[in-house]
Amino acid sequence: MADAEIGVLGLGVMGRNLALNIADRGIRVSGYERDPDLRKVAQREAALSSANEDLAGFVASLRAPRAVLLMITAGPAVDQAIETLLPLLSPGDVIADGGNSDYQDTARREARVREAGIGYLGLGVSGGEEGARHGPALMAGGSAETYQRLETILLAIAAKADDGAACAERLGNAAAVGHFVKMMHNGIEYADMQLIAEIYDLLARGQGLGAAAIAEIFDAWRDGPLSSFLIDVTATVLRKADPETGRPLVDLVLDSAGQKGTGRWASIAALELGVAAPSIAEAVSARVVSSLTGERSAAAARFSRPDASANSVTKEQLADALLAGKICAYAQGFAVLAAASEANGWELALDRVARNWRAGCIIRAGFLDDVAAAFSDNPEIANLLMAPAFSEMMERTVPALRAVVTAAVGAGIPVPALSASLAYFDGYVSARLPANLIQAQRDFFGAHQFKRVDRAGDFHEDWSTTS
Ligand code: 6PG
């Protein structure tokens, strides 16, 4: 019977949990899954009106005009799904892609699907399994008409912020906007996680504290300016004991971080747009270095190291350093969003992005209210660091960031994200940088010309003579 209001194509962890979330709101939802095992799990767990094994049956189960939510692994599988779906759909139907798709693919797919008179929504979904089940943050991009078709469902299943607002928004007219915003969310997520990991390292290696003692410190940071999902996660993870050995499980986890690519894409996008996002890029590189476990062991045996103690910094300084580093990472992420919006004519409202991230998503944090307020007060602000509330926070916390980076450098403990944040800040607040010398070098070897501080125009000089 064609009565499902929405069909979820792909019933893996995220798809199945979103389907359950949708069904919980009294919305009839149908599912499609190729893999028989996953289909069985979905049939058992999900209150689906049907969990189909054939695509035609799935499409037939949907009420017209139909809405299909793709919850499949980003990449070629999305193109394949679209190509198989298109002949079965009719003009007026809509497809939403809820995966972590590359925003450029999304732009291409929107154009492709539009040829068939079908609407396309790029839908960033954040919050992992738990979020999908009980309330994710949903970052949508697409035409108003396409979004309206799904709006009631998206508002119903999304996380709700403390003020009751649903974290589901149409952030732009182009489908790509939804996935671009999700990609930058993930870039900030990478930086936030790396900053926390560096503070953990300074407490563990630098101060010799065990996981339980570090958990207590993170616990104390759960309230206050650092309050966030990732701080909660950290405190909780540090408390978990290995059932077999009784040791903190985190101590037994291999120190090699994986990645699926969204952090890397965020860094590439920043570079392409000409925006500095070093805290994000360093977080990506730190994962890469972490993955070189064999090489690192060999190098550790080859080189002598300074005494790794970093006892000179206090917990309060570490908290402030973390906050300062985090503000810089957010400043970078929002600067990339602003530049992408400008370059593509997206008219992205940064305060709405910040509001969307207040609940449900991985980077949800108390201070996103302040970020939203900063961009509401002044949508044209050049950089988050210049918003009065953040300038004040930075002025208060940068001395601690400097002390912590200094201690880490002395102890030989790598803090790439903290030090990239500090360098970003120091560069941004320097009225004069050594780029004068770079311009002179460029002009010397490439006749690239330079500007002068004392008169207008472009100049070229024969630098080989002293005057
Ligand atoms: C989220 C997460 C989620 C996932 C990413 C990042 O917002 O719910 O960002 O999308 O964690 O895939 O994963 P990697 O760390 O593997 O790149």
Boltz pocket constraint, residues with backbone or C-beta under 6 A from the ligand:
constraints:
  - pocket:
      binder: B
      contacts: [[A, 100], [A, 125], [A, 126], [A, 127], [A, 128], [A, 186], [A, 189], [A, 258], [A, 259], [A, 260], [A, 261], [A, 262], [A, 263], [A, 361], [A, 362]]
      max_distance: 6.0
